[in-house]
Amino acid sequence: MPDNVLYYGDNLDILRRHVADESVDLIYLDPPFNSNQAYNVIFAEENGSGSGAQIQAFDDTWHWTMETAELFHQTVETGGVRVAEALCAFRNMLGDTDMMAYLANMAPRLVELHRVLKPTGSIYLHCDPTASHYLKVLMDAIFGAERFQREVIWRIGWVSGFKTQARNWIRNHDVLLFYTRSSEFTFNKPLIPYREGYTRRDGSKPTGKGIPVEDTWNCHPEDVSPSGAPLDSIMIKSFSGEKLGYPTQKPEALLERIISASSNEGDVVLDPFCGCGTTVVVAQRLGRRWIGIDITHLAVNLMKFRLRDTFGEEITAQYEVIGEPTDVAGATELAHQDRYQFELWALGLVGARHAGTGRGADRGIDGVLHFHEPAGGSPTREIVLSVKSGHVTPAYVRDLRGVVEREEAAIGVLITLEEPSQKMREEAASAGFWSPAHNPELRFPRIQILTIEELLAGRGIDCPYLRHGTATFRRAPRDRRPEAETGKLIEE
Ligand SMILES: C[S@@+](CC[C@H](N)C(=O)[O-])C[C@H]1O[C@@H](n2cnc3c(N)ncnc32)[C@H](O)[C@@H]1O
């Protein structure tokens, strides 16, 4: 089994079933914050215009439900005395509110994270001021107040919303609660080396090797080596180069700082809420082993593409994906559990993106892909996709053909879980072919039917101009060092 694993699923279940006791060196988690927002991915078109297509990536709105109550009971009964006391005290104070629902959901996950952390391990819980005070009490109850190391303030370089209109102070920081499992833990203090020949003002030689990076705005730039480039490297330049369009994506430089300080090469890094995979990409680059978990196929697909775009095709042999359907039976089960996740997963098999809740849904399209013809001004062409997990009939093929004609798309693809009938194949064949403008002799079926079984066996859309995986999100740049951070780290 490869050293690195990407899991699709609920992290509580994955941690309990797959991650052994005391097996992880470093955990970074960036859970939804309970800020009552639904995070949408809004896509840009290939030509740069905003398409308005958007789909919900995840939601951080929490409500007290039967499931939450069950989790609360379970954790109070089995999570340990201090956790039970903390949770009951919260419930007395908060009642069955959304905040209580959030804490009841976080508590069992934090208990599991404590279990899987090695005795020398560290955990960074990234949160915002909405819930950080409650989470700190919960972390004290689970890890022990004596295992609290630092509250690191990450100053957000930009502030969303209306800075000048808000009748309040600007909210511009997140909080990282840093705890360890014991008093013995890895910490490679990031230092900016002094410049050669540096002496203190009284002429004496410095005793240390350099200045802590988080303290560099207190020092004179000339005191430290140019290679350390302290001030520039911690100031915000831009993070847009690595932005993939996933909401709440964190900058690689932030994760690079945490992973280099709190783990060594070969160590295991775990991110149980890994979103578009910032932690796993940085862990890979720094020679750590990694485990990523996310509950949406949108995130898992994006991570797969990000890893491949960053490290090349070779990376696929270095990690395993667990939790995704690998056969028709698994795909059928996913379709029964959650049709939306099935659609996301099926579209990911051909590198297409979900058409979203905007124009796509109105047009009767589930997914889209774009490509460019290699000659004749490289016009942008569209492929429209329809995904069916239930019974299919020739009427679906006719409808898709109508959509292709109406939208002037090049090709229409019907992805189906069920085997298509002969009549459906005939209907598809009667739609004829699409030919590229630069070479009318080339012909590709205008309507293509692909079964899940065929896709799992490696078949793809018959169109040579597709660059697999480029349509879902912006591409990650090929393995490069992060340019800069969007925030400064300040130890409090
Ligand atoms: C704030 S985002 C993380 C962003 C990430 N740090 C990055 O740089 O892309 C939170 C992620 O947690 C995932 N998530 C929410 N609940 C989850 C659960 N129970 N198990 C696993 N993942 C979950 C969401 O799908 C979302 O991608």
The ligand as an SDF file (V2000), in Angstrom:
LIG
                    3D

 27 29  0  0  0  0  0  0  0  0999 V2000
  -12.5720   25.0020    5.2240 C   0  0  0  0  0  0  0  0  0  0  0  0
  -12.5020   23.7080    4.0400 S   0  0  0  0  0  0  0  0  0  0  0  0
  -10.8160   23.2270    4.0410 C   0  0  0  0  0  0  0  0  0  0  0  0
   -9.9860   24.0060    3.0390 C   0  0  0  0  0  0  0  0  0  0  0  0
   -8.5410   23.5040    2.9770 C   0  0  0  0  0  0  0  0  0  0  0  0
   -7.7880   23.8810    4.1440 N   0  0  0  0  0  0  0  0  0  0  0  0
   -7.8380   24.0330    1.7220 C   0  0  0  0  0  0  0  0  0  0  0  0
   -6.7810   24.6700    1.7870 O   0  0  0  0  0  0  0  0  0  0  0  0
   -8.4030   23.7870    0.6400 O   0  0  0  0  0  0  0  0  0  0  0  0
  -13.3050   22.4400    4.9090 C   0  0  0  0  0  0  0  0  0  0  0  0
  -13.4430   21.1260    4.1340 C   0  0  0  0  0  0  0  0  0  0  0  0
  -13.9370   20.1520    5.0280 O   0  0  0  0  0  0  0  0  0  0  0  0
  -14.7600   19.2490    4.3050 C   0  0  0  0  0  0  0  0  0  0  0  0
  -15.6040   18.5780    5.2950 N   0  0  0  0  0  0  0  0  0  0  0  0
  -16.6770   19.0780    5.9660 C   0  0  0  0  0  0  0  0  0  0  0  0
  -17.1710   18.1470    6.8060 N   0  0  0  0  0  0  0  0  0  0  0  0
  -16.3870   17.0360    6.6710 C   0  0  0  0  0  0  0  0  0  0  0  0
  -16.3920   15.7430    7.2620 C   0  0  0  0  0  0  0  0  0  0  0  0
  -17.2960   15.4150    8.1760 N   0  0  0  0  0  0  0  0  0  0  0  0
  -15.4620   14.8500    6.8820 N   0  0  0  0  0  0  0  0  0  0  0  0
  -14.5190   15.1840    5.9470 C   0  0  0  0  0  0  0  0  0  0  0  0
  -14.4700   16.3990    5.3460 N   0  0  0  0  0  0  0  0  0  0  0  0
  -15.3880   17.3070    5.7050 C   0  0  0  0  0  0  0  0  0  0  0  0
  -15.5100   20.1440    3.3230 C   0  0  0  0  0  0  0  0  0  0  0  0
  -15.9650   19.3910    2.2020 O   0  0  0  0  0  0  0  0  0  0  0  0
  -14.4230   21.1580    2.9600 C   0  0  0  0  0  0  0  0  0  0  0  0
  -13.7430   20.7580    1.7940 O   0  0  0  0  0  0  0  0  0  0  0  0
  1  2  1  0
  2  3  1  0
  2 10  1  0
  3  4  1  0
  4  5  1  0
  5  6  1  0
  5  7  1  0
  7  8  2  0
  7  9  1  0
 10 11  1  0
 11 12  1  0
 11 26  1  0
 12 13  1  0
 13 14  1  0
 13 24  1  0
 14 15  1  0
 14 23  1  0
 15 16  2  0
 16 17  1  0
 17 18  1  0
 17 23  2  0
 18 19  1  0
 18 20  2  0
 20 21  1  0
 21 22  2  0
 22 23  1  0
 24 25  1  0
 24 26  1  0
 26 27  1  0
M  CHG  2   2   1   9  -1
M  END
$$$$
